[in-house]
Amino acid sequence: MIKAAIVGGTGYTGVELMRILARHPQVELALVTSRSDAGQSVAEIYPSLRGAIDLTFQAPDIDALADNDVIFFATPNGTAMHYARHLLDRGRVVIDLAADFRLKDPRLWQ
């Protein structure tokens, strides 16, 4: 079983990712973060996920994230850059859904 975390679980991409991972037979969604909704249950905010995800949103924490095999970043551009190196150095897989690592020269994107 692959243990996964989502950083930025309350945005559109994060919610859709929760739906997908909750149904994946080889993934255990173990952590979902949200700065604004930390402490609230996923099911309270997203009733459609009740019964599928029994987690509480947590504030992002590098050590808690590193306890997972794969960490998805469903965050605004620039966020994953602050965490990725630490997680990669710990042997974790990082998947960023924003633009942070898409371009060799980010100035071309601006």
C-alpha distances in whole Angstrom, upper triangle without the diagonal:
4,6,9,13,16,20,22,21,24,26,26,23,21,21,20,17,16,17,15,12,13,13,10,8,5,5,6,10,11,14,17,20,24,27,29,27,26,26,26,23,22,23,26,27,25,26,24,21,22,20,17,16,17,18,21,21,22,24,23,22,21,20,18,17,16,14,11,10,11,14,16,20,22,25,28,29,30,27,24,27,27,24,22,24,23,19,20,22,19,17,15,14,17,18,21,22,26,28,28,27,28,32,33,36,35,39,39,37,39
4,6,10,13,16,19,18,22,23,23,20,18,19,18,15,14,16,14,10,12,13,10,9,6,5,6,8,10,12,15,18,21,24,27,25,24,24,24,22,20,22,26,25,24,25,24,20,22,20,17,16,17,17,19,20,20,22,20,19,18,17,15,14,13,11,8,6,7,11,13,16,18,21,25,26,26,23,20,23,23,20,19,20,20,16,16,19,16,14,11,11,13,14,17,19,22,25,24,23,25,28,29,32,31,35,35,33,35
4,7,11,14,17,16,19,21,22,19,16,17,18,14,13,15,14,10,12,13,11,12,9,6,5,6,6,9,12,15,18,21,24,22,20,21,21,19,18,20,23,23,22,23,22,19,20,19,16,14,15,14,16,16,16,18,16,16,15,14,12,10,10,8,5,5,7,9,11,15,17,19,23,24,24,21,19,21,21,18,17,19,18,14,15,18,15,13,11,11,12,14,16,18,21,24,23,23,25,28,29,32,31,34,35,33,34
4,7,10,13,12,16,17,18,15,13,14,14,11,10,13,12,8,10,13,11,12,10,7,6,5,6,7,9,12,15,18,21,19,18,19,19,17,16,18,21,20,19,21,20,17,19,18,15,13,14,13,14,14,14,16,14,14,14,14,11,9,10,9,5,6,5,6,8,11,13,16,19,21,21,18,16,19,19,15,15,17,16,13,14,17,15,14,10,10,10,11,13,15,18,21,20,20,22,25,27,29,28,31,32,29,31
4,7,10,9,13,15,16,14,10,12,14,10,9,13,13,10,11,15,14,15,14,10,9,6,6,5,6,8,11,14,17,16,14,16,16,15,13,17,19,18,17,20,19,16,18,18,15,12,13,11,12,11,11,12,10,11,11,12,9,7,9,9,6,8,6,5,6,9,10,13,16,18,18,15,13,16,16,13,13,16,15,12,14,17,15,15,11,10,10,10,12,13,16,19,18,19,21,24,26,28,26,29,30,27,29
4,6,6,10,11,12,10,7,9,11,8,8,12,12,10,12,15,14,17,16,12,11,8,9,6,5,6,9,12,14,14,13,15,15,14,12,16,18,16,15,18,18,15,17,18,15,13,14,12,12,10,10,11,10,12,12,14,11,9,12,12,10,11,9,6,5,6,7,9,13,15,16,13,11,15,15,13,13,17,16,13,15,18,17,17,13,12,10,10,10,11,13,16,16,17,19,22,25,26,24,27,28,25,26
4,6,9,10,12,10,8,11,13,10,11,14,15,13,15,18,18,21,19,16,15,12,11,8,6,5,7,9,12,12,12,14,15,15,13,17,18,16,16,20,20,17,20,21,18,15,16,13,13,10,9,9,7,10,11,13,11,8,12,13,12,14,11,7,6,5,6,7,10,13,13,9,9,12,12,10,11,15,14,13,15,18,17,17,14,13,11,10,10,10,12,15,14,16,18,21,23,24,22,25,26,23,24
4,6,6,9,8,6,9,11,10,10,14,15,14,16,19,19,22,22,18,17,14,14,11,7,6,5,8,10,10,11,14,14,14,12,16,16,14,14,18,18,16,19,21,18,15,17,14,13,9,10,10,9,12,14,16,14,12,16,17,15,17,14,11,9,6,5,5,9,12,13,10,10,14,14,13,14,18,18,16,19,21,21,21,18,17,14,12,11,10,11,15,15,17,19,22,24,25,22,24,25,22,23
4,6,8,8,4,6,9,8,7,11,12,12,13,16,17,20,20,16,15,11,12,9,6,6,6,9,10,9,10,13,12,11,9,12,13,11,11,14,14,12,15,17,15,12,14,11,11,8,10,11,11,14,16,18,15,13,17,17,15,17,15,12,9,9,7,8,12,15,16,13,14,17,17,16,17,21,20,18,21,24,22,23,19,18,15,14,13,12,14,17,18,20,21,24,27,28,25,28,28,25,26
4,7,8,6,6,9,10,10,12,14,15,15,18,19,23,23,19,18,15,15,13,9,8,6,9,9,8,10,13,11,11,9,12,12,9,9,13,13,12,15,17,16,13,15,13,12,9,11,12,13,16,19,21,18,17,20,21,19,21,18,15,13,11,9,9,12,15,17,15,16,19,19,18,20,24,23,22,24,27,26,26,23,21,19,17,15,14,15,18,19,22,23,26,29,29,26,28,29,25,26
4,6,5,6,9,10,11,12,14,15,16,19,20,24,24,21,20,17,18,15,12,11,9,11,11,11,14,16,15,15,12,15,15,12,11,15,15,14,17,20,18,16,18,16,15,12,14,15,15,18,20,23,20,18,22,23,21,22,19,16,13,11,7,8,9,13,15,14,15,18,19,18,20,23,24,22,24,27,27,27,23,21,18,16,14,12,12,16,17,20,20,23,26,26,23,26,26,22,23
4,6,5,6,9,10,11,13,14,16,17,19,23,23,20,20,17,19,17,14,14,13,15,15,14,17,19,17,17,14,15,16,13,11,15,14,14,17,20,17,16,19,18,18,15,17,18,18,21,23,25,23,21,24,25,22,23,20,17,14,12,8,10,11,14,17,16,17,20,21,21,21,25,26,24,25,29,28,28,24,22,19,16,14,12,12,16,18,20,20,23,26,27,24,26,26,22,23
4,6,5,6,9,10,11,12,14,16,17,20,20,18,18,15,17,16,13,13,13,16,16,16,18,20,19,18,15,17,18,15,14,17,15,15,18,20,17,16,19,18,18,15,17,18,17,20,21,23,21,18,21,22,19,20,16,14,10,9,6,8,10,13,16,14,14,18,19,19,19,22,23,21,22,26,25,25,21,18,16,13,11,8,10,13,15,17,17,20,24,25,22,24,24,21,22
4,5,5,6,9,10,10,12,15,15,19,19,16,15,12,14,12,9,9,10,13,14,13,14,17,15,15,11,14,16,13,12,15,14,12,16,18,15,13,16,14,14,12,14,14,14,17,18,20,18,15,18,19,17,18,14,12,9,8,5,8,11,14,16,14,14,17,18,17,17,21,21,19,21,24,23,23,19,17,15,12,11,9,11,15,16,18,19,22,25,26,23,26,26,23,24
4,5,5,6,9,10,11,13,15,18,19,16,16,12,14,13,10,11,11,15,14,13,15,17,15,13,10,11,13,10,8,12,10,9,13,15,12,11,14,13,13,12,15,16,16,19,21,23,20,18,21,21,19,20,17,15,12,12,9,11,14,17,20,17,17,21,22,21,21,25,25,22,24,27,26,26,22,20,18,15,15,13,15,19,20,22,22,25,29,30,27,30,30,26,27
4,5,5,6,9,10,11,13,16,17,15,16,13,16,15,12,14,15,18,18,17,19,20,18,16,13,14,16,14,11,14,11,10,14,16,13,13,16,15,17,15,18,19,19,22,23,25,22,19,22,22,19,20,17,15,12,12,10,13,15,18,21,19,18,22,23,22,22,25,26,23,24,28,27,26,22,20,18,15,14,12,15,18,20,21,21,24,28,29,27,29,29,25,27
4,5,5,6,8,10,11,14,15,12,13,10,13,12,10,13,14,17,18,17,18,20,18,16,13,15,17,15,13,16,14,12,15,16,13,12,15,14,16,14,16,18,17,20,20,22,19,16,19,19,16,16,13,12,9,10,8,12,15,17,19,17,16,20,21,19,19,22,23,20,21,24,23,22,18,16,14,12,12,10,13,17,18,19,19,23,26,28,25,28,28,25,27
4,5,5,6,9,10,13,14,11,11,8,11,10,8,11,13,17,17,15,16,17,15,13,10,11,14,13,10,13,11,8,12,13,9,8,11,11,13,12,14,17,16,19,20,21,18,16,18,18,15,16,14,12,10,12,10,14,17,20,21,19,18,22,22,20,20,24,23,20,22,25,24,23,19,17,16,14,15,13,16,20,21,22,23,26,29,31,28,32,31,28,30
4,6,5,7,9,12,14,12,12,10,13,14,12,15,16,20,20,18,19,20,18,15,11,12,15,14,10,12,9,7,11,11,8,9,12,13,15,15,18,20,20,22,24,25,21,19,22,21,18,19,16,16,13,15,13,17,20,22,24,22,21,25,26,24,24,27,27,24,25,29,27,26,22,20,19,17,17,16,19,22,24,24,25,28,31,33,31,34,33,30,32
4,6,6,6,10,12,10,11,10,14,14,13,16,18,22,22,21,21,22,21,18,15,15,19,17,14,16,13,11,14,14,10,11,15,15,18,17,20,22,21,23,24,25,22,19,21,21,17,17,15,14,12,15,13,17,20,22,24,22,21,24,25,23,22,26,26,23,24,27,26,24,20,18,17,15,16,14,18,21,23,23,23,26,29,31,29,33,32,29,31
4,5,5,8,9,6,8,7,10,11,11,15,17,21,22,20,20,21,20,17,14,15,19,18,15,16,14,11,14,14,10,10,13,13,16,16,18,20,19,21,21,21,18,16,18,17,14,14,12,12,11,14,13,17,20,22,24,21,20,23,24,21,21,24,24,20,21,24,23,21,17,15,15,14,15,15,18,21,22,22,23,27,29,31,30,33,33,30,32
4,6,8,10,8,7,7,10,12,12,15,18,21,22,20,20,20,18,15,12,13,16,16,13,14,12,9,11,10,6,7,10,11,14,15,17,20,20,22,22,23,19,18,20,18,15,16,14,15,14,16,16,19,23,25,26,24,22,26,27,24,24,27,26,23,24,27,25,24,20,19,18,17,19,18,21,25,26,26,27,30,33,35,33,36,36,33,35
4,6,9,8,9,10,13,15,15,19,21,25,26,23,23,24,22,18,15,15,19,19,16,16,13,11,13,11,8,10,13,15,18,19,21,24,24,25,26,26,23,21,23,21,18,18,16,17,16,19,18,22,25,27,29,27,25,28,29,27,26,29,29,25,26,29,27,25,22,20,20,19,20,19,23,26,27,27,28,31,34,36,35,38,37,34,36
4,6,6,8,9,13,15,16,19,22,26,27,25,24,25,24,21,18,18,22,22,19,19,17,14,16,15,11,12,15,16,19,20,22,24,23,25,25,25,22,20,21,19,16,15,14,15,15,18,18,22,25,26,28,26,24,27,28,25,24,27,27,23,24,27,25,22,19,17,18,17,19,18,22,25,26,26,26,30,32,34,33,37,36,33,36
4,6,8,11,14,17,18,22,25,28,30,27,27,27,26,22,20,20,24,24,21,22,19,16,18,16,12,14,16,18,21,22,24,26,25,26,26,26,23,21,22,20,17,15,15,17,17,21,21,25,28,30,31,29,26,30,30,27,26,29,28,24,25,28,25,23,20,19,20,19,22,22,25,28,29,28,29,32,34,37,36,40,39,37,39
4,7,10,13,16,17,21,24,27,29,27,26,27,26,23,21,22,25,25,23,24,22,18,20,18,15,15,17,18,21,22,23,25,24,24,24,23,20,19,19,17,14,12,12,15,16,19,20,24,27,28,29,27,24,27,28,25,23,26,25,21,22,24,22,19,17,15,17,17,20,21,24,27,27,26,27,30,32,35,34,38,38,35,38
4,6,9,12,14,17,20,24,25,23,23,23,22,20,17,19,22,22,20,21,19,16,18,16,13,12,14,15,18,18,19,21,20,21,20,20,17,15,16,14,11,10,10,12,13,16,17,21,24,26,26,24,21,24,25,22,21,23,22,19,19,22,20,18,15,14,15,15,18,18,22,25,25,24,25,29,31,33,32,36,36,33,35
4,6,9,11,15,18,22,24,21,20,20,20,17,15,17,20,20,19,20,18,15,16,14,11,10,11,11,15,15,16,19,18,19,19,18,15,14,15,12,10,10,10,12,13,16,17,20,24,26,27,24,21,25,25,21,21,23,22,18,20,22,19,18,15,15,16,16,19,19,23,26,26,25,27,30,32,35,33,37,37,34,36
4,6,8,11,15,18,20,18,16,17,16,14,12,14,17,17,16,17,16,13,14,13,10,8,9,9,12,12,13,16,15,16,17,16,13,12,14,12,9,10,10,10,11,14,14,17,21,23,24,21,19,22,22,19,19,22,21,17,19,22,19,18,15,14,15,14,16,17,20,23,23,24,25,29,31,33,31,34,35,32,34
4,7,10,14,17,19,17,15,15,15,13,12,15,17,17,17,18,18,15,15,15,12,9,9,8,10,11,11,14,13,13,14,13,10,9,11,9,8,10,10,10,12,14,15,18,22,24,24,20,19,22,21,18,18,21,19,16,18,20,18,17,14,15,15,16,18,19,21,25,24,25,26,30,32,34,32,35,36,33,35
4,7,10,13,15,13,11,12,13,11,11,14,16,16,16,18,18,15,16,16,14,10,10,7,8,8,7,10,10,10,12,12,8,8,11,9,8,11,11,9,10,12,13,15,19,21,21,17,16,19,18,15,16,19,17,15,18,20,17,18,14,15,14,15,16,17,19,23,22,23,25,28,30,32,29,33,34,31,32
4,7,10,12,10,9,11,11,10,8,12,14,13,13,16,16,13,15,16,13,10,10,7,7,5,6,9,9,11,13,14,10,9,13,12,11,14,12,10,10,10,10,12,16,18,19,15,15,18,17,15,16,20,18,16,19,21,19,20,16,16,14,14,15,15,17,20,20,22,23,27,29,30,28,31,32,29,29
4,7,9,8,7,10,10,11,10,14,15,13,14,17,18,15,17,19,17,13,13,10,8,5,5,5,6,9,11,13,10,9,13,14,13,16,14,11,10,10,10,10,14,16,16,13,13,16,15,13,15,18,17,15,19,21,19,20,17,17,15,15,14,15,16,19,19,21,23,26,28,29,26,29,30,27,27
4,6,5,5,9,9,11,10,14,14,12,13,17,18,16,18,20,18,15,15,12,10,6,6,6,7,11,13,15,13,12,16,17,17,19,17,14,13,11,10,10,12,16,16,13,14,17,16,15,17,20,19,18,21,23,22,23,20,20,17,17,16,16,16,19,19,22,24,26,28,29,26,28,30,26,26
4,6,6,9,11,13,13,17,16,14,16,20,21,19,21,23,22,19,18,15,12,8,7,5,7,10,13,16,14,14,18,19,19,22,20,16,15,13,13,11,13,16,15,12,14,17,15,15,18,21,19,19,22,24,23,25,22,22,19,19,18,18,17,20,20,22,25,27,29,29,26,28,30,27,26
4,6,9,9,12,13,15,14,12,14,18,20,19,20,23,22,19,18,15,12,9,9,8,11,14,17,19,18,17,21,22,22,25,23,19,18,16,14,13,14,17,18,15,17,20,18,18,21,24,23,23,26,28,27,28,25,25,22,22,20,20,19,22,22,25,27,29,31,31,28,30,31,28,27
4,6,6,8,9,12,10,9,12,15,17,16,16,19,19,16,15,12,9,6,8,8,11,14,18,19,17,17,21,21,21,24,22,19,18,16,15,14,16,20,20,17,19,22,20,20,22,25,24,23,26,28,27,28,25,25,23,22,21,20,21,24,24,27,28,31,33,34,30,32,34,30,30
4,6,8,10,13,12,11,14,17,19,17,17,19,19,15,14,11,7,5,5,5,9,11,15,16,14,15,18,18,18,22,21,18,17,16,16,15,18,21,21,17,18,21,19,18,21,24,22,21,25,26,25,26,23,24,22,22,21,21,22,25,24,27,29,31,34,34,31,33,35,32,31
4,7,9,12,11,11,14,16,19,17,16,18,18,15,13,10,6,6,6,8,12,14,17,18,15,16,20,19,20,23,22,20,20,19,19,19,21,24,24,21,22,25,23,21,24,27,25,23,27,28,27,28,25,26,24,24,24,24,25,28,28,30,32,35,37,37,34,37,38,35,35
4,7,9,7,8,10,12,15,13,13,15,16,13,11,9,5,6,8,11,14,16,20,20,17,18,22,21,21,24,23,20,20,19,18,19,21,25,25,22,23,26,24,23,26,29,27,25,29,30,29,30,26,27,25,25,24,24,25,28,28,31,32,35,38,38,35,37,39,35,35
4,5,5,7,9,10,12,10,10,12,12,9,7,6,4,6,9,12,15,17,20,21,17,18,21,20,20,22,22,20,19,19,18,19,22,26,26,23,24,27,26,24,26,29,27,25,28,30,28,29,26,26,24,24,24,23,25,29,29,31,32,35,38,39,36,38,39,36,36
4,6,5,6,8,10,7,8,10,10,7,7,6,6,6,10,13,15,18,20,21,18,17,21,20,19,21,20,18,17,17,16,17,20,24,25,22,22,26,25,23,25,28,27,24,27,30,28,28,24,24,22,21,21,20,22,26,27,28,30,33,36,37,34,36,37,34,34
4,5,5,5,7,6,5,8,9,7,7,8,8,10,14,17,19,21,24,25,21,21,24,23,22,24,23,21,20,20,19,20,23,27,28,25,26,29,29,27,28,32,30,28,31,33,31,31,27,27,26,24,24,23,25,29,30,32,33,36,39,40,37,40,40,37,37
4,6,6,9,9,8,11,12,11,10,10,9,10,14,17,19,22,25,26,22,23,26,25,24,27,25,23,22,22,20,21,24,27,29,26,27,30,29,28,30,33,32,30,32,35,33,33,30,29,28,27,26,25,26,30,31,33,34,37,40,41,38,40,41,37,37
4,6,9,9,9,13,13,12,12,11,10,10,13,16,18,21,24,25,22,22,25,25,24,26,24,22,20,20,17,18,20,24,26,23,24,28,27,26,28,31,30,28,31,34,32,32,29,28,26,24,24,22,23,27,28,30,31,34,37,38,35,37,37,34,34
4,5,6,7,11,11,10,11,11,11,11,15,18,19,22,25,26,23,22,26,25,23,25,23,21,19,19,16,18,21,24,26,24,24,28,28,26,28,31,31,28,31,34,32,32,28,27,25,23,23,21,23,26,28,30,30,34,37,37,34,37,37,33,34
4,5,5,9,10,10,11,12,13,14,18,21,23,25,28,29,25,25,28,27,25,27,25,24,22,22,20,22,24,28,30,27,28,32,31,30,31,35,34,31,34,36,35,34,31,29,28,26,26,24,26,30,31,33,34,37,40,41,38,40,41,37,38
4,6,8,8,10,12,14,15,16,19,22,24,26,29,29,26,25,28,27,25,26,24,23,21,22,19,22,24,27,30,27,28,31,31,30,31,34,34,31,33,36,34,34,30,28,27,25,25,23,25,29,30,32,32,36,39,40,37,40,40,36,37
4,6,5,6,9,10,12,13,17,20,21,24,26,26,23,22,25,23,21,23,21,20,18,19,18,20,23,26,28,25,25,29,29,27,28,31,31,28,30,33,31,30,27,25,24,22,23,21,24,27,29,30,31,34,37,38,36,39,39,35,36
4,5,6,7,10,12,14,17,21,22,25,27,27,23,23,26,24,23,24,23,22,21,22,21,23,26,29,31,28,28,32,31,29,30,34,33,30,32,35,32,32,29,28,27,25,26,25,27,31,32,33,34,38,40,42,39,42,42,39,40
4,6,7,10,13,16,19,22,24,26,28,27,23,23,26,24,22,23,23,22,22,24,22,25,28,31,33,30,29,33,33,30,31,34,33,30,32,35,32,32,28,27,27,26,27,26,29,32,33,34,35,39,42,43,41,44,44,40,42
4,7,9,13,15,18,21,22,24,25,25,22,21,23,21,19,20,20,19,19,20,19,22,26,29,30,27,26,30,30,28,28,31,30,27,29,32,29,28,25,24,24,22,24,23,26,29,30,31,32,35,38,40,38,41,41,37,39
4,6,9,11,14,17,18,20,22,22,18,18,20,18,17,18,17,17,16,18,17,20,23,26,28,24,24,27,27,25,25,28,27,24,26,29,27,26,23,22,21,21,22,21,24,28,28,29,30,34,36,38,36,39,39,36,37
4,7,10,13,16,18,19,21,21,17,18,20,18,17,19,19,18,18,20,19,22,25,28,29,26,25,29,28,25,26,29,27,25,27,30,27,27,24,23,23,23,24,24,26,30,30,31,33,36,38,40,38,41,41,38,39
4,7,9,13,14,16,18,18,14,14,17,16,15,17,17,16,16,17,17,19,22,25,26,22,22,25,24,22,23,26,24,22,25,27,24,25,21,21,21,21,22,22,24,27,27,29,30,34,36,37,35,38,39,36,36
4,6,10,12,14,17,17,13,14,18,16,16,19,19,17,17,17,17,18,21,24,25,21,21,25,23,21,23,26,24,22,25,27,25,25,22,23,21,22,22,22,24,27,27,29,31,34,36,37,34,37,38,35,35
4,7,9,12,15,15,12,13,16,16,15,18,17,15,15,14,14,15,18,21,21,18,18,21,20,18,20,23,21,20,23,25,23,24,21,21,19,19,19,19,20,24,24,26,28,31,33,34,31,33,35,31,32
4,6,8,12,12,9,10,14,14,14,17,17,14,14,14,14,15,18,20,20,16,17,19,17,16,18,21,19,17,21,23,21,22,19,20,18,19,19,20,21,24,23,25,27,30,32,33,30,33,34,31,31
4,6,10,11,10,10,14,15,15,18,17,14,15,14,14,13,16,18,17,14,15,17,15,13,17,19,17,16,20,21,20,22,19,20,18,19,18,19,19,22,21,23,26,28,30,30,28,30,32,29,29
4,7,9,8,7,11,12,13,16,15,11,12,11,12,11,14,16,15,11,11,14,11,10,13,15,13,13,16,18,17,18,16,17,14,16,15,17,17,20,18,20,23,25,27,27,25,27,29,27,27
4,6,5,6,9,10,12,15,14,12,14,13,15,15,17,18,17,13,13,14,12,9,12,14,11,11,15,16,14,17,14,16,15,17,17,19,19,22,19,21,24,26,27,28,26,29,31,29,29
4,6,5,6,9,10,13,13,11,13,13,16,15,18,18,16,13,11,13,10,7,10,11,8,8,11,12,11,13,11,14,12,15,15,18,19,21,18,19,22,25,25,26,24,27,29,27,28
4,5,5,7,9,12,13,12,15,15,18,18,21,22,20,16,15,16,14,10,12,13,9,9,12,12,10,13,12,14,14,17,18,21,22,24,21,22,25,28,28,29,28,31,33,31,32
4,5,5,8,11,12,11,13,14,17,17,20,22,20,17,15,17,15,12,14,15,12,10,14,15,12,14,12,14,14,16,17,20,21,24,22,23,26,28,29,31,29,32,34,31,32
4,5,6,9,9,7,10,11,14,14,18,19,17,14,12,14,13,9,10,12,10,8,11,13,11,12,9,11,10,13,14,16,18,20,18,19,22,25,26,27,26,29,30,28,29
4,5,7,8,8,12,13,16,17,20,21,19,16,14,15,14,10,10,11,8,6,9,10,7,9,7,10,10,13,15,18,20,22,19,19,22,25,26,27,26,30,31,29,31
4,7,9,10,13,15,18,19,23,24,22,19,17,19,17,14,14,15,12,10,12,13,10,11,9,11,13,15,17,20,22,25,23,23,25,28,29,31,30,33,34,32,34
4,6,7,10,13,16,18,21,22,21,18,16,18,17,13,13,15,13,10,12,13,10,10,7,9,10,12,15,17,20,22,21,21,23,26,27,29,28,32,33,31,32
4,7,10,13,16,19,22,22,22,19,16,18,18,14,13,15,13,10,10,13,10,8,5,6,9,11,14,17,20,22,20,19,22,25,26,28,27,31,32,30,32
4,7,10,13,15,19,19,19,16,13,16,16,13,11,13,13,9,10,13,11,9,6,5,6,7,11,13,16,18,17,16,18,22,23,25,24,28,29,26,28
4,7,10,12,15,16,16,13,10,13,13,10,9,12,12,8,10,13,12,11,7,6,5,6,8,11,13,16,15,15,17,20,22,24,22,26,26,24,26
4,6,9,12,13,14,11,9,12,14,11,10,14,14,11,12,16,15,14,11,9,6,5,6,7,10,13,13,13,15,18,20,22,20,24,24,22,23
4,5,9,10,10,8,6,10,11,10,9,13,14,12,13,17,17,16,13,11,8,6,5,6,7,11,10,11,13,17,19,20,18,21,22,19,20
4,7,9,11,9,9,12,14,13,13,17,18,16,17,20,20,20,16,14,11,9,7,5,7,11,11,13,14,17,20,21,19,21,22,19,20
4,7,8,6,7,11,12,12,13,16,17,16,18,21,21,21,18,16,13,11,8,7,7,10,10,13,14,17,20,20,17,19,20,17,18
4,6,6,8,11,12,13,14,17,19,18,20,22,23,24,21,19,15,13,10,9,6,8,9,12,14,15,18,18,14,17,18,14,14
4,6,7,9,11,13,13,16,18,18,18,21,23,23,20,18,15,13,9,9,5,6,6,9,11,12,15,14,11,13,14,11,11
4,6,6,7,10,11,13,15,16,16,19,20,21,19,18,14,13,10,11,8,8,6,9,12,13,14,14,10,13,15,12,12
4,5,6,7,9,12,13,13,15,17,18,19,17,16,12,12,9,11,9,10,8,11,14,15,17,17,14,16,18,16,16
4,5,5,6,9,10,10,11,14,15,16,13,12,9,9,7,9,8,9,7,9,12,14,15,16,14,17,19,16,17
4,6,5,7,10,11,11,13,15,16,14,14,10,11,9,12,10,10,7,8,12,13,13,14,12,15,17,15,16
4,6,7,8,10,12,13,14,16,15,15,12,13,12,14,13,13,10,12,15,17,17,17,15,18,20,19,19
4,6,6,6,9,10,11,13,11,12,9,11,11,14,13,14,11,12,16,18,18,19,17,20,23,21,21
4,6,5,6,8,10,11,9,9,7,9,9,12,13,13,10,10,14,15,16,17,16,19,21,20,21
4,5,5,6,9,10,10,11,9,12,12,16,16,16,12,12,15,17,16,18,17,20,22,21,23
4,6,5,7,9,9,11,10,14,14,18,18,19,15,15,19,20,20,21,20,24,26,25,26
4,5,5,7,5,7,7,11,12,16,17,18,15,15,18,20,20,22,21,25,26,25,26
4,5,5,5,6,7,11,12,16,17,18,15,13,17,18,18,20,20,24,25,24,26
4,5,7,10,11,14,16,20,20,21,18,16,20,21,20,22,22,26,27,27,28
4,6,9,11,15,17,20,22,22,20,18,22,24,23,25,25,29,30,29,31
4,7,9,13,16,19,21,22,19,18,20,23,22,25,25,29,30,29,31
4,6,10,13,16,18,19,17,16,19,21,22,24,24,27,28,27,29
4,7,10,13,15,17,15,14,16,19,19,22,22,25,26,24,27
4,6,10,12,13,12,11,13,16,17,20,19,22,23,21,23
4,6,9,11,10,10,11,15,16,19,18,21,21,19,22
4,5,8,7,7,9,12,15,16,15,18,19,16,18
4,7,8,9,9,13,16,17,15,18,18,15,17
4,6,8,8,11,14,15,12,15,15,12,14
4,6,5,7,11,11,9,12,12,9,11
4,6,7,10,10,8,11,12,10,12
4,6,7,9,8,12,12,11,14
4,7,9,8,12,11,10,13
4,5,6,9,8,8,11
4,6,9,9,10,13
4,5,6,8,10
4,5,5,7
4,5,5
4,6
4
